[in-house]
Amino acid sequence: KFHESKKLDGYKAFANLSKEEDEKDAGNCRPLGRWHDIGTGSGMAIAASQSEADIYAWAFHWTEICECEIVPVLTDTQSRKLIKAKPDFESKLKMVKESM
């Protein structure tokens, strides 16, 4: 969300990015989509990255004019892999299935 005193600066900076500047701005991140609430000066971006550091590096470019909240998420496949890696997952799953 743009800082209240920086909304106009933020709109100008974003609106005037060329395609090349926009791609360079994202760094090692792959933007998947952006949605804007122009009335409040806020929005949301979804991007893929290899690390949280890459996302923070991208957000850092905008810290003078906006506040960025970063929420890392996983795909279904990544989540299942983590859950199944828990100790005794299979035996606990079997007990749950038997109780149903």
Order of alpha helices (4+ residues) and beta strands (2+ residues): alpha-alpha-beta-beta-alpha-alpha-alpha
